[in-house]
């Protein structure tokens, strides 16, 4: 069976039940695929640099096989100014992306680059800002340089966020009033991480682009035109299962 390995950070990773309704698009991607295994190795807060340093890329490279896909989506944490995760867009970020691409190709696998969805940032006049603009631009440049398929989630999401505006986008991100959800009794106002519905529609877009770009045969896709109640169909990992996966999906086994 063909496998799709996901390397990424906060926007991609699967979420544990105790953090619902927060979700990553890698968590909802299997709703649009069949006959392939989605192996979501993305980690909250990971950058291109920390994902390698913590052994997650190494684990993927130990397990990926010829004809599998390596879908790479970073940018959110690479903008962090702290020394640990930070990577300059046209410096270390591009260097790191080249390594992901080349390591996958060395094993006969097919890399795909996905720009990070944009943050929810509006000014006081309701105009949308684009704080991630340089890292998606840098990823697009690497895709052209190395002839890698690119899915521009950043550009697509920007159009959607603008259409919904400052208030409408709150329903996509983890914006919750106090008492609205038991996991967030004090409420939440997160402009980077999505709720189930936002993640689901991002993964629908990504799956549709995988089909259009011929990365998988048509028989591996499903539900691309299906309407979903995200609260009913999105599954969350038990906390214990989540913790076990985090510990074991590193190079060399459990650490």
TAFENFEN-V96035 format. One record per pair of residues at least 12 apart in sequence whose ideal C-beta (glycine too) atoms are under 8 Angstrom apart, sorted by the first residue. I is the first residue (numbers start at 0). J is the second residue. Records with the same first field share a line. If there is no record, write none. Layout:
I=J + J
This chain:
0=34 + 35 + 36
1=34 + 35 + 36 + 66 + 67 + 68 + 215 + 219
2=35 + 36 + 37 + 38 + 63 + 64 + 67 + 68
3=28 + 32 + 35 + 36 + 37 + 38 + 67 + 68 + 70
4=38 + 40 + 59 + 62 + 63 + 67 + 68 + 69 + 70 + 108
5=25 + 28 + 37 + 38 + 39 + 40 + 41 + 70 + 72
6=40 + 41 + 50 + 55 + 56 + 59 + 69 + 70 + 71 + 72 + 73 + 99
7=23 + 25 + 41 + 45 + 50 + 70 + 71 + 72 + 73 + 113
8=41 + 42 + 43 + 44 + 45 + 46 + 50 + 72 + 73 + 74 + 75 + 76 + 115
9=23 + 43 + 44 + 45 + 75 + 76 + 191 + 192
10=23 + 24 + 72 + 75 + 115 + 116 + 191 + 192 + 193 + 201
11=23 + 24 + 25 + 39 + 41 + 72
12=25 + 26 + 39 + 41 + 42 + 43 + 45
13=25 + 26 + 39 + 41 + 235 + 236 + 241
14=26 + 235 + 236 + 241
15=235 + 236 + 237 + 238 + 241 + 242
16=235 + 236 + 237 + 238
17=182 + 238
18=182 + 235
19=180 + 182 + 195 + 235
20=173 + 180 + 182 + 194 + 195 + 230 + 233
21=173 + 189 + 192 + 193 + 194
22=193 + 194 + 195 + 197 + 198 + 199 + 233 + 235
23=39 + 41 + 192 + 193 + 198
24=116 + 152 + 193 + 198 + 199 + 201 + 202 + 205
25=37 + 39 + 41 + 202
26=39 + 198 + 202 + 233 + 234 + 235
27=195 + 198 + 199 + 201 + 202 + 229 + 233
28=202 + 205 + 206
30=199 + 202 + 222 + 227 + 232 + 233
31=202 + 203 + 206 + 207 + 220 + 221 + 222 + 223
32=206 + 215 + 219 + 220 + 221
33=218 + 219 + 220 + 221
34=218 + 219
35=215 + 219
38=59 + 62
40=55 + 58 + 59 + 248
41=72
42=55 + 245
44=76 + 84
45=73 + 76 + 84
46=73 + 76 + 77 + 79 + 83 + 84 + 85 + 86
47=73 + 77 + 86 + 91 + 92 + 95 + 96 + 99
48=77 + 83 + 84 + 85 + 86 + 91 + 95
49=76 + 83 + 84
50=73
51=95 + 98
53=249
54=249 + 250 + 251 + 254
55=248 + 249 + 250
56=99 + 102 + 250
57=249 + 250 + 251
58=248 + 249 + 250
60=102 + 103 + 106 + 250
61=250
63=103 + 106 + 108
64=106 + 107 + 108
65=106 + 107 + 108
66=107 + 108 + 109
67=108 + 109
68=108 + 109 + 110 + 111 + 214 + 215
69=99 + 103 + 108 + 109 + 110 + 111
70=110 + 111 + 113 + 205
71=96 + 99 + 100 + 110 + 111 + 112 + 113
72=112 + 113 + 114 + 115 + 152
73=92 + 95 + 96 + 115 + 134 + 138
74=92 + 114 + 115 + 131 + 134 + 135 + 138 + 153
75=115 + 118 + 131 + 191
77=92 + 134
78=130 + 131 + 134
88=133 + 134 + 136 + 137
89=133 + 137 + 140
92=134 + 137 + 138
93=137 + 138 + 140 + 141
96=112 + 137 + 138 + 141
97=141 + 145
100=112 + 141 + 145 + 147
101=145
109=148 + 214
110=147 + 148
111=147 + 148 + 149 + 150 + 209 + 214
112=138 + 141 + 142 + 147 + 148 + 149 + 150
113=149 + 150 + 152 + 205
114=134 + 135 + 138 + 139 + 149 + 150 + 151 + 152 + 153 + 154
115=131 + 134 + 135 + 152 + 153
116=152 + 153 + 156 + 193 + 201
117=129 + 130 + 131 + 153 + 156 + 157 + 160
118=130 + 131 + 190 + 191
119=160 + 168 + 169 + 171 + 172 + 190 + 191
120=190
121=164 + 165 + 168
125=164 + 165
127=157 + 160 + 161
129=157
131=153
135=151 + 153 + 154
139=151
148=212 + 214
150=204 + 205 + 208 + 209 + 212
152=201 + 204 + 205
155=204
156=201
159=200
170=194 + 196 + 197
171=193 + 194 + 196 + 197 + 200
172=189 + 190 + 191 + 192 + 193 + 194 + 197
173=187 + 188 + 189 + 192 + 193 + 194
174=187 + 188 + 189
175=187
194=229
195=229 + 230 + 233
196=229 + 230
198=229 + 233
199=227 + 229 + 232 + 233
203=222 + 223
206=220 + 223
207=223
210=223
